[in-house]
Structures are given as structure tokens and as C-alpha cells.
């Protein structure tokens, strides 16, 4: 039945089948010639149909791979992208280089979604504590399940809240201020949102749409991070192509320093870094 799928979906179908059978890629190829039960055929036909309708493979397996971690995922939660792995790698390296401290560091992630960034940062910074916040109950539920399964609930906390509102309630986790804030917020602009929906029609629009100009969440995050970061703290953002100049201007206007953006592997503006005044 994979032959009836578009070429771009065949690899996803093979991945789904292998995951459900707990096979490696090699084991999947070995089992291709096996007789298959009618029940399995029906299950695989359903999976193929769902992939054709735009369901991400991660929704069908209940797992998403991110920075060597296996995360819980379900329909209604944005699947973490590989580009965001570079944000984590860059941020973890910079935190290690810049924020020298004898005490455990505390990071804050607004718009935490599946929890991928917070969990990966905690994995790379073994003594750090992460606080992730998202408005979506399903995303927070998945993030909490992942934290329990990975075994980091003592250092990673997820809560449901609106990050566009005040962050004062989160300051109890870091009374002197957070050491760093990191986020990949919704940033798709009004003119691009339809194309984004067509590209992945089953993923939640609210996790993509960043307002008409794509800057809705950046305005809130920059304004609140300016007050929530301790002196010398760091801010890391994933951005979209075309937003870099506006966000850079926003950061400098807020009084932050060392503001700069970086390209992704395709050569497009993708990551932003800034520092709180010391």
C-alpha cells in the first residue's frame, strides 16, 4: 500500500509501521516479504490514509524525536522541527560560555508547546532548572508526560498560562530573575498563514500564527524578558525570514545589548540572541 502514497509520504509510512512494530529501519526491510494479518493490513491502510490527509507521522506514533530525546506527542500539538535543534545547541553552548555560576541556573520558556526546548536544554545543562509555559492544555499534558518518562520532573516544570499576560507569577521560580529565556513562538504572518496550513493541515493554527505581522509574541516576550531576566541574562529566539530587522530593532529599543541574529543551515535568518544589561 505504500506504493499508492506520494513519494514524500512513503518514508513516513515506513517510519510509522516500524515504530508500531518496534522495528528498526533494517528490521522493517527484512519483514517486507512477511505475511501480514488482516488486522495489520487494516491498521496500515488507516495509517496510509491519515498520512495522505496530512496527519504528521508523529501523531500516528505518539512520539517525536528531538535532540536525541523521544517526546510524547498527540494531535493538536505542534511537532518540533529539526531547525529548532540548532536553537537549543546554540543556546546551551552560550549559556555554558557566558553564565558562569556556582548555583543551578534557571531558564524560562514561553510558548513551550510540546516541551521539546525545555527538555533538551535540561538534558544539555544537567544542573539547570527549566520552567515551560503554554496556553494549550494538550501541549502542556504532553510535555508533562515526556518529563515524567525522561525522569526530569525535579528540574523541569510545565504550566498552562497565557504568556501574553504578566509573567510576575512565574518569578517565584527565580526571585532574582531568570538566567535565560528561550522561545520558538508562533511567528507565521497573515500573508503566509494559508500556505503554512496547506503544508501541514492537521497541526494547530494557534501554534503557528503570530499575528498579521508575525510579531505579536515577540513584542510580549521582549518586553517581559527585559523585566524577568537577571543582570547579564540571555534571551534566545527562533525567528522567521523577514522578521529579523524588526526584532533586532525591538531588542535594541528595549535596552538589551549584544543583539544579533544567525542563519540556519539553509542560509536563512533563524536565530536571535540578546543580553540583559549587567
N, C-alpha and C positions, 0 to 999 in steps of 0.2 A: 504493500500500500504506500510505501514511501516514494515509489516511482510516480505516484499521482500527485505528489506535493511539488510545489515550486522548488527549484533548486536551493533557494535561500532557506527553505524550511526543512530540508531533508536532514541536515546536520542536527537541527533542533529536535526533530523527531527521533533520531537515533539516540540523542542525549537523554530524552525523556524515557525511552524504552529501557536504556541501560540503567538509568537511575532507579526506575521502578523495580527492575530485576536485581538491583545491586550488583551490576556487572561493570567491569572496566571497559574501556573502548575496545581493547583486544578481545575480551570475552564476548562482547557484543558481536564482533565479526565472526568469532568461532561458532556462535549459536545461530547465525543467519540461516543455516540449512536445516535447523531442527524443526520437527513437527510442533505445531502450536495448537493449543487447546482452543475450542470455540470461544471460551470466556476471554482468553487473552486476545484473540482476534478482535472481539467486540471492544475490548478496552483500548486496543491500539487504534482501531478505527475512530473511536471517540477522540482520542488524543490528536490524531491527524486532522480531524475536522476542526478541533479547537485551535490548533496552530494555524490552520488556513483562515480562521476567522480573526486572527490577530492576537490570540492569547500568548503571552510570553511563556517560554518553556518553563521558566521558574514558577509560574503559577501552577503548572501541572505536576511539578516535582515537589513543591513546597520548600524548596531550597534555592538560595542564591549564593554563588561563590564570589568572595570579595576579599582581596588581600590575604589569601590563604586561609580565610575563615569560611565556614559554611553557616549561612544565616537562614533563619526561618522567614518565609515569605508567603503571602497569600493574596488572592485577588483584592484589589483596592489599594495596594501598597506599591509605590514606585520601585521598580527593580534597580538596584545600584549599578551604575555604569563603570566600565573599566577606566574611563578618564578620571574618575574621582579617586582611584587608587593613587594616582600621581599627586593629588592634593594631599592625601594622607602621608605619603612618603616625604614630600617636601616639608610639610608642617612638622612631622615628627623629628626630622633632621634639624630643622631650625629651632625647635623648642629645646632640643638637646644641646645645640651650639650656643644659644643666646641666653636661655633662662637657667642659669646655674643656681641651684638652691639645695640646701640640706634637708628641706621639708618636702613632702609629697606635693606635686603641682596639681592644680585643679583647672580643668578645661570645661568650657560650656559650648554646647552645640544647639543653636536654634534651628528649627526645621529639620529635626533629626530623622524623620521618616523611618525606614527600616532599622535604623540604629547602626548602619554599616560604618560610618565615620567614627562614631564614639567607640565602638567595639574594636575597630582596627587601631585607633590611637591608643587605647588601653593596652592592646596587645604589644604595641611597639614601645610604649612607655610604662614598664611594669609597675612603677610606684605611683603613677598618676591616677587621679580620680576624674571621671567624666560625668557630666550632667547633660542629658539629651532631652529636648523638649519639642513636642509636635502637637498640632491641633487635632490630628486624626487618631481616633481611638484604635482603629485596626492596626495602624502603623506602630503605635506605642505597645500594643499587645504583642505583636511580632518581635519587636525589639526586646521586650522583657523576656520572652521565651528564649530568644537567642542568648541573652546574657546569662540566663539560668543554665542553659545547656553547655555554654562555653565555660561557665564557672567563674564569672567575674562580677556577680551581683554585689560583692563587698566594695567594688570600686567603680561600678557603672550604674547610674540611676537614670531611668526614663520616666517622664511625666507628661501628661496631657495638659496643654495650655496654649494660649494664643500668643505667639512671640511678637505680634504687632502691639500688644499691650505692655504694660510696665514689667520690667524684669526684677523689680525690688524684692518680690517674693523668693527669688532664687538666690539672693545674696546670702541667705543663711548658710549656703554650702561653701561660701568663700567671703567671709565678712570683710576682709581687707581687699577684696577684688579678685576676679578670676585671673589666672596667669595667661590664659589664651582663650580666644573664641574662634571657633571654626565652623563654617557652614557652606552647604551647597543648596541655597534656597531656590524656590521657583523663580525662573528668570525668562521664560518664553514671552515675547512681546505679543501684542494684539495681532499684528500683521503676520506673525509666524505660527500662531497657536493652531490654526486649522491644519497646517502641514504637519505639525507635531502630533495632532490627534490622528491624522490619517496614517502616520508612520507607526503608531502604537495605539490602536483604538481602544484597547481594554485597560490601559493604565489610567490612573486618576488625573483628571484635568487640573484639579486644585493643586496637585504636586508639581505641575508644570508652569501654570500661568502666573506671571509676575506683574500683572497689570498692563495697561496699554503700552507703556514704555519699557516694561521689564524691570523697573527699578523699585517697585513697591516694597519688597522685602529688604533690599539693600539700604534704602533710606532708614528703615526702622532698625536694622541691625547695626549700621554705622553709628546712628545717634545713641542707641542704648549701649553698644560696646564701649563707646567713648567714656561712659559713666561707670560701666561694670568692670572694666579692666583695671588691674593694679598698675602703678607706675612701671613702665618698661614692658608691659604685657603685649602680646602679639595677637593680631587679627588675621585670619586666613579665610579667603573666599574663593569659591568656584564661580566663574562668570561666563558669559556668553560673548561670542564675537560681536563686536559693535557696541558693547556696553562699557568697554574698558576706559574710555576717556571720561565718560560721565561719572563712573565710580571713583576714578582717580581724583577727579575734581572734588567729589563729595568727601573723600577721605581727608584731603588736604584742608578743605573748608572746616572740617570737624576739629582740626588741630592735631591730627595724628601725623606721625613722621615716618620716614623711610618707606613711603608708599610706592609700590611698583607692581607691575604685572608680568606674567611669564606665559610662554607659549606651551601648547600641548604637543604631542608627537606629530600632529598634522601641521604644525606651524601656526596654529590659531591662538589668539588670546584666550586663556582659560583659567588662570590662577592669579589671585591678587594677595598681596601681603602688606601689612602696615603695622606700625608700632605705636603704642601709647607713649606719650612724653614721660621721661623719667623724672 
